């Protein structure tokens, strides 16, 4: 829910503030994301806390995913501000194909018929 809220906020503000500098938009995106993650860590009262993994390499993958997310959000801000929204919205569906490819290659998932 938090991730979709951040995405909606970024999309709406980048279209509304078309001539605005993208670094300010990214600052607010990263600030809200950091506050949401801090809230997850602070209010984590379950017996098995979030973000505790057996393999230490998983933390490196999380760091790489965060850096990739930052780069992707920067490029998305540029796309929303400099192109027609209908073109950018159509290209967003390519992410579904990338997610399937990542599931197959990195996470060794297998898909069955429904």
LUMMIBA-955392 format. One record per residue: residue in one letter; x, z, y of N, C-alpha, C in turn; residue number from 1. Coordinates in pm, whole numbers, plus 32768, in hexadecimal, padded with zeros to 4 digits. Last residue first. Layout:
% LUMMIBA-955392
{site a, {X, Z, Y}, {X, Z, Y}, {X, Z, Y}, NUM}
...
END
This chain:
% LUMMIBA-955392
{site x, {7EB3, 7A43, 7755}, {7E53, 7AAD, 7773}, {7DE9, 7AB6, 7709}, 114}
{site x, {7FEE, 7A17, 76B6}, {7F6E, 79E3, 76E6}, {7F0D, 7A56, 76FA}, 113}
{site x, {8111, 7ABE, 7739}, {80BA, 7A92, 76CD}, {803A, 7A59, 7709}, 112}
{site x, {8261, 7ACE, 779D}, {81D5, 7ABC, 77C3}, {8188, 7A89, 774A}, 111}
{site x, {8363, 7BBB, 77B7}, {832A, 7B49, 7772}, {8296, 7B45, 7792}, 110}
{site x, {8484, 7C1E, 7875}, {83F6, 7C29, 7854}, {83CB, 7BAD, 7806}, 109}
{site x, {8587, 7C4E, 78D7}, {8570, 7C29, 784B}, {84DF, 7C3F, 781F}, 108}
{site x, {85CA, 7C6F, 79DE}, {8588, 7CDF, 799B}, {8567, 7CC4, 7909}, 107}
{site x, {864C, 7B79, 7A1F}, {868B, 7BFB, 7A39}, {864F, 7C6A, 79E4}, 106}
{site x, {85A6, 7AA1, 79B5}, {8639, 7AA3, 79B0}, {8674, 7B2E, 79BC}, 105}
{site x, {8490, 7ADA, 79C7}, {84C8, 7A9D, 794F}, {855E, 7AB0, 7945}, 104}
{site x, {8475, 7B45, 7AC8}, {844A, 7B92, 7A53}, {8488, 7B5C, 79D3}, 103}
{site x, {84D0, 7A6E, 7B60}, {851D, 7AEA, 7B5D}, {84F6, 7B40, 7AE5}, 102}
{site x, {83FF, 79B7, 7B30}, {8489, 7995, 7B09}, {84E0, 7A12, 7B02}, 101}
{site x, {8327, 7A40, 7BA2}, {8327, 7A23, 7B13}, {83B4, 7A04, 7AE2}, 100}
{site x, {8380, 7A40, 7CAD}, {836C, 7ABE, 7C66}, {8369, 7AA9, 7BCF}, 99}
{site x, {8380, 7930, 7CEA}, {83FF, 7978, 7CE8}, {83F1, 79FD, 7C9D}, 98}
{site x, {826C, 7901, 7CE2}, {82C3, 78BF, 7C82}, {834A, 7906, 7C78}, 97}
{site x, {8220, 799E, 7DBD}, {81EA, 79BC, 7D39}, {8242, 797D, 7CCD}, 96}
{site x, {8299, 7921, 7E94}, {82CC, 79A4, 7E6A}, {8297, 79CB, 7DE0}, 95}
{site x, {8200, 784E, 7ED3}, {8276, 7832, 7E81}, {82B1, 78B5, 7E4D}, 94}
{site x, {814A, 78A7, 7F89}, {8120, 78A5, 7EFD}, {8194, 7883, 7E9F}, 93}
{site x, {81BD, 787C, 807D}, {81C1, 7904, 8049}, {8198, 7909, 7FB6}, 92}
{site x, {8182, 777D, 80C8}, {8204, 7794, 8088}, {8210, 7821, 804F}, 91}
{site x, {808E, 77A6, 814A}, {8092, 775C, 80CB}, {8115, 7776, 8080}, 90}
{site x, {80E0, 7830, 822F}, {8088, 7873, 81CF}, {8088, 782B, 8148}, 89}
{site x, {8170, 776B, 82B4}, {81B5, 77E3, 8284}, {8161, 782A, 821A}, 88}
{site x, {80A4, 76B5, 82F4}, {8116, 768D, 82A1}, {815D, 7706, 8265}, 87}
{site x, {7FFB, 774D, 8397}, {7FC6, 7715, 831A}, {8037, 76E9, 82BD}, 86}
{site x, {8092, 778D, 8477}, {8075, 77F7, 8416}, {803E, 77C0, 8393}, 85}
{site x, {819E, 76BE, 84D6}, {810E, 76D3, 84CE}, {80F1, 7737, 845F}, 84}
{site x, {82C4, 7769, 8553}, {827F, 7703, 8507}, {81E9, 771E, 8509}, 83}
{site x, {833F, 7840, 85CF}, {8369, 77BA, 85F4}, {8320, 774A, 85AA}, 82}
{site x, {82DE, 7936, 8573}, {82E3, 791C, 8602}, {82FA, 7889, 8624}, 81}
{site x, {82EF, 7927, 845E}, {826C, 7940, 849C}, {826D, 791F, 8530}, 80}
{site x, {8406, 78FF, 8443}, {83A6, 789A, 8415}, {831E, 78AD, 8457}, 79}
{site x, {8474, 79EB, 84A7}, {8494, 796B, 84E7}, {842E, 7901, 84C1}, 78}
{site x, {8406, 7A9D, 83EA}, {83E6, 7AAA, 8478}, {8401, 7A28, 84C3}, 77}
{site x, {8484, 7A41, 8304}, {83F3, 7A35, 830F}, {83C6, 7A43, 83A0}, 76}
{site x, {858B, 7A86, 8336}, {8569, 79F9, 832B}, {84D2, 79E3, 8337}, 75}
{site x, {856E, 7BA0, 8337}, {85A1, 7B59, 83AC}, {8579, 7AC7, 83A9}, 74}
{site x, {8513, 7BCA, 8231}, {84BA, 7BE9, 82A2}, {84EA, 7BA7, 8322}, 73}
{site x, {85F6, 7B7D, 81A0}, {8579, 7B33, 8190}, {8519, 7B4F, 8204}, 72}
{site x, {86AF, 7C41, 81F1}, {86C9, 7BB4, 820E}, {8648, 7B63, 8206}, 71}
{site x, {862C, 7D24, 8188}, {8649, 7D1B, 8216}, {8661, 7C8A, 823F}, 70}
{site x, {8628, 7CE7, 8078}, {85AA, 7CF5, 80C0}, {85C0, 7CEA, 8156}, 69}
{site x, {8738, 7CF0, 803F}, {86F2, 7C70, 8032}, {866C, 7C74, 807C}, 68}
{site x, {8760, 7E01, 8064}, {87A7, 7DA2, 80BA}, {8762, 7D1A, 80B6}, 67}
{site x, {86BC, 7E63, 7F94}, {86A2, 7E87, 801F}, {86E5, 7E28, 8081}, 66}
{site x, {873A, 7DF6, 7EB3}, {86B0, 7DCF, 7ED2}, {868C, 7DF1, 7F63}, 65}
{site x, {882C, 7E80, 7EC0}, {882C, 7DEF, 7ED0}, {87A0, 7DBD, 7EF2}, 64}
{site x, {87C9, 7F82, 7E8D}, {880D, 7F64, 7F0B}, {880E, 7ECF, 7F26}, 63}
{site x, {8766, 7F5F, 7D8A}, {870B, 7F84, 7DF7}, {8748, 7F68, 7E7F}, 62}
{site x, {8854, 7F29, 7D04}, {87ED, 7EC1, 7D0C}, {8787, 7EE0, 7D79}, 61}
{site x, {88CB, 8024, 7D1E}, {8909, 7FB0, 7D5E}, {88A7, 7F3D, 7D6C}, 60}
{site x, {881F, 80B4, 7C7E}, {8827, 80D6, 7D0C}, {8869, 8065, 7D5A}, 59}
{site x, {8854, 8047, 7B87}, {87D1, 8030, 7BC1}, {87D2, 8051, 7C56}, 58}
{site x, {8946, 80A4, 7B32}, {8943, 801E, 7B6C}, {88BC, 7FFE, 7BAC}, 57}
{site x, {8918, 8192, 7AB4}, {8946, 8198, 7B3F}, {8942, 810F, 7B82}, 56}
{site x, {87FF, 81C9, 79E9}, {8874, 8177, 7A06}, {8899, 8181, 7A99}, 55}
{site x, {8723, 8273, 7A0A}, {878C, 8295, 79AB}, {880C, 8248, 79C9}, 54}
{site x, {86A0, 82D8, 7B4A}, {86B5, 8275, 7AE0}, {8728, 82A1, 7A87}, 53}
{site x, {85BB, 832F, 7C28}, {861E, 836F, 7BD2}, {862C, 8315, 7B58}, 52}
{site x, {84E6, 82E3, 7CD4}, {856F, 82B4, 7CEB}, {85D9, 8305, 7CA0}, 51}
{site x, {840B, 8400, 7CD6}, {8427, 8372, 7CE8}, {84BD, 835A, 7CF3}, 50}
{site x, {8412, 850C, 7BE1}, {8415, 84D4, 7C69}, {8430, 843E, 7C68}, 49}
{site x, {8343, 859D, 7B10}, {83A8, 8535, 7B08}, {83AE, 84F0, 7B90}, 48}
{site x, {828A, 8650, 7B7E}, {82F6, 8683, 7B28}, {8366, 861D, 7B15}, 47}
{site x, {824F, 860C, 7CDF}, {8234, 85F5, 7C51}, {82A5, 8630, 7BFE}, 46}
{site x, {826F, 8616, 7DEB}, {825E, 8697, 7DA6}, {8240, 8686, 7D12}, 45}
{site x, {82E3, 858B, 7EF7}, {82ED, 8572, 7E68}, {82E5, 85F7, 7E1D}, 44}
{site x, {82EC, 858C, 8007}, {8271, 85BB, 7FC7}, {8270, 85A3, 7F30}, 43}
{site x, {83EB, 8520, 803B}, {83C9, 85A7, 8066}, {8351, 85DE, 8019}, 42}
{site x, {83EB, 841A, 7FD5}, {844C, 847B, 7FA3}, {8422, 850A, 7FC4}, 41}
{site x, {8319, 83AA, 8069}, {8313, 83AC, 7FD7}, {8373, 8413, 7F9D}, 40}
{site x, {837D, 83CB, 816E}, {8303, 8412, 8145}, {82F4, 8417, 80AE}, 39}
{site x, {8450, 8319, 8163}, {846D, 83A7, 8176}, {83F4, 83FB, 814F}, 38}
{site x, {83BC, 822E, 8150}, {840F, 8257, 80DF}, {8435, 82EA, 80EA}, 37}
{site x, {8345, 822E, 824E}, {82F1, 8231, 81D7}, {8341, 825D, 815C}, 36}
{site x, {8427, 8221, 82F3}, {83CF, 8296, 82FA}, {8375, 82A0, 827F}, 35}
{site x, {8489, 8125, 82AA}, {84D9, 819C, 8292}, {8484, 821A, 8295}, 34}
{site x, {83B6, 8082, 8304}, {83DB, 8085, 8276}, {842C, 8100, 8253}, 33}
{site x, {83C2, 80B3, 8417}, {834B, 80DC, 83CC}, {8367, 80E1, 8337}, 32}
{site x, {84C5, 8046, 8448}, {84A7, 80D1, 8468}, {842D, 8102, 8418}, 31}
{site x, {84AA, 7F3A, 83FA}, {8508, 7F90, 83B1}, {84EC, 8024, 83CC}, 30}
{site x, {83EB, 7EE7, 84B9}, {83D1, 7ED8, 842A}, {842B, 7F36, 83D9}, 29}
{site x, {8471, 7F19, 85A6}, {83F9, 7F65, 8588}, {83D5, 7F5B, 84F4}, 28}
{site x, {8545, 7E5F, 858D}, {8561, 7EEE, 859F}, {84E8, 7F40, 8578}, 27}
{site x, {84C1, 7D6D, 8583}, {8502, 7D9E, 850A}, {8524, 7E32, 8514}, 26}
{site x, {8471, 7D5A, 868D}, {840C, 7D5F, 8622}, {8447, 7D97, 85A2}, 25}
{site x, {856A, 7D4D, 8706}, {8512, 7DBF, 8723}, {84A6, 7DCC, 86BA}, 24}
{site x, {85C6, 7C5A, 86A6}, {860D, 7CD5, 8681}, {85BA, 7D51, 869E}, 23}
{site x, {852D, 7B8D, 8710}, {8510, 7BBA, 8688}, {8559, 7C3A, 8662}, 22}
{site x, {84A2, 7B99, 8853}, {851C, 7B98, 8802}, {8500, 7BD1, 8777}, 21}
{site x, {837D, 7AD5, 8893}, {83C4, 7B55, 8891}, {843E, 7B4C, 8835}, 20}
{site x, {82D2, 7A04, 8891}, {834C, 79F5, 88DF}, {83A4, 7A71, 88DE}, 19}
{site x, {8203, 7A70, 87EA}, {824D, 79F8, 87C4}, {82CF, 79E8, 8812}, 18}
{site x, {8166, 7B55, 8797}, {81D8, 7B5D, 87F2}, {8236, 7AE8, 87DA}, 17}
{site x, {80AF, 7B0B, 86D3}, {807F, 7B32, 8758}, {80F0, 7B2F, 87BF}, 16}
{site x, {814E, 7AD6, 85F6}, {80FB, 7A6A, 862C}, {80CE, 7A8D, 86BA}, 15}
{site x, {81C7, 7BCD, 85CC}, {821D, 7B5A, 85E6}, {81CD, 7AE4, 861B}, 14}
{site x, {80ED, 7C77, 85A0}, {813C, 7C86, 861B}, {8196, 7C0E, 8635}, 13}
{site x, {8090, 7C15, 84A8}, {803B, 7C13, 851E}, {808D, 7C1D, 859D}, 12}
{site x, {816F, 7C3F, 8400}, {8135, 7BBB, 8411}, {80E3, 7BB2, 8490}, 11}
{site x, {819B, 7D54, 8411}, {8204, 7CF6, 8439}, {81CB, 7C6C, 8454}, 10}
{site x, {80A8, 7DB8, 83AC}, {80D4, 7DDA, 8433}, {813D, 7D77, 8465}, 9}
{site x, {80B0, 7D52, 82A6}, {8045, 7D2A, 8302}, {806C, 7D45, 8393}, 8}
{site x, {8192, 7DDC, 8247}, {8190, 7D4A, 824A}, {8126, 7D17, 82AA}, 7}
{site x, {8140, 7EE6, 8258}, {81B2, 7EB8, 82A6}, {81B4, 7E20, 82B3}, 6}
{site x, {806C, 7EDD, 819F}, {8052, 7F00, 822B}, {80C4, 7ED1, 8284}, 5}
{site x, {80F5, 7EA4, 80B5}, {8098, 7E40, 80EA}, {8072, 7E5D, 817A}, 4}
{site x, {8189, 7F93, 809F}, {81CE, 7F14, 80AC}, {8172, 7EA8, 80E4}, 3}
{site x, {80BF, 8051, 807D}, {8118, 8058, 80F1}, {815E, 7FD3, 810A}, 2}
{site x, {8053, 8000, 7F8A}, {8000, 8000, 8000}, {8058, 8000, 807D}, 1}
END
